[in-house]
Amino acid sequence: MTTTWHHLPAPAREIARSATDAVAAARARDPQAYDEAVLRLAGADRSGLVLGVVVRLLLEETHPDGLDGDDVRQVLEACVRGAATWRADVDPHVVLVLLAGALGVYDPDEDATPPDPAALARHAPLLLADLLAGTDRPLDGWLTAAFAEIRRTELHD
């Protein structure tokens, strides 16, 4: 953990720690460490909001010209295929919901089987690990940017 998190309130620090641990475990393909970190992440209030913003920022960075249906399909396939080699419980529908939610085009009322928050927390670090592979910036920087964006949005609302 870097000094980046010292100024954050305790709930935000817990999201950052849990997300960092979960993504590190996903990269290492360590099921036990992953399950432990994801359990903490699922219990952290507003973790879905933070991770959704990080996913959106990563998508914007890795697709500066915007995303089309083929881009979303490629991101989805890469994440699911990569995760399926060590996580038999990876669900493509949940990853698609994460992508659509981050892009602002997901309506849970129109989904016959919307994933619960625990399922989203189990899949978000898989998607983050996959998206981070296409950048040269560590997760800490993305989390910092996400917290700053959330703070700006809340101040303006």
Steps between C-alpha positions, in 0.01 A plus 500: 500500500636839411445834670224559247246356742599685819265788433199280424235413757510146640222361271682624189829355622331163552365506144847589369673229705244233413500586130880507490521164676233345276662621178843381619349159582331490158829576328671229707205264444487431872146377579533516879638854510245603238205363696620672820547837328170476313315424823638822650424689180140378494456624856638847429227759453511671158770270364285440191493871423876533536578192293250606235676834462840326479365267228363797304828692530696195385266449205540866403879471525528177303244608237565874448289506184200355683358150521275324257325167535803309373725669756264410784481141374881477484539637854233259625652198325855579612394539861282189511749278316788613715309459824347165404844338507503533879146607601240245396228728640563791261168612352505689167165663580642658816804631312269642234294672771820650642598631158153635420471657845837671470394637162169622641282280279384236748146507640448235769123534459533363147716205608308182581789375714697797634813392687511566872769727650706199614516366144604840372773519765622151402531598134615864506861422600520245217396770254735753656796262486429434133460869413811598697706263286451750216641798691827601657343669803445307827158457658583758769497777242165390364350478848629847580342635182171322576481638855577849369229474234244372750587784736464760222164354397371501858613859556317615188177315577 
